[in-house]
Amino acid sequence: MTGMRPGSGSGTETGAGTGPGPGTGPRSPGRRMVDRFLRPPSGPAELAADALRVLAGIGVVVAAVFFGPTDAGVLAFVLPGLLLPRLLGVRAGFDLVYSGVLLVAGWSNVLDLYTSVAWWDVVVHLTCTAVIALMLYLLLAELGIVPPPARAGSAQARPAQARPAQATAVVLTAALGLAVSALWEMVEWFGHAFISSEIFVEYDDTIGDMAVGGLGAVMAGVVLARVRLLRRDEDAGG
């Protein structure tokens, strides 16, 4: 009488084609961000956004050679932020606006536009705080810290849930914008105190900048509740 050894025979061995494979299951936020970063650009708008990132890196070198180390440092401070659209999978249009606003903000400091044009500081604080608050909300949503944005009329937003979710987006985006504005003013104070006295710091200017930044963040929250900022594959959980 012949016996069957444990584990031999007709495919009843444990571990033979069972269990989750390396490509199954939900990806971690870090893995998703790496995959998005390595994804080739698709279409002229995404190519233009990537070109802005390349130009930003070149700009740091140009500033170091022709303006000075402080100006180069300001532009280098912008570079990490320019990677966020790639990591989060935002739409190309928002990527262009966000990256363009950050670059304008950095170069405005290098070219002394904040002091030479009276109203320029207000415009930059309004727009820059708005786009940064939007991007920070998307980053926190990616990490599961805040709820994902639910747009009016989107498939995932039920009518009974859409209004509270949109209100939450506005409130949290405004709070993020105010926090960014406060941090911005702290950086300016640190630069004035320890790097260069030419960096302008004054009480009325600080309060005004924070107020304008907060207004921009509220406007950004309304945009977040109304406009799709992620690519469609990201909206679907890609």
Beta strands, then each sheet from edge to edge (+ up, - down):
end
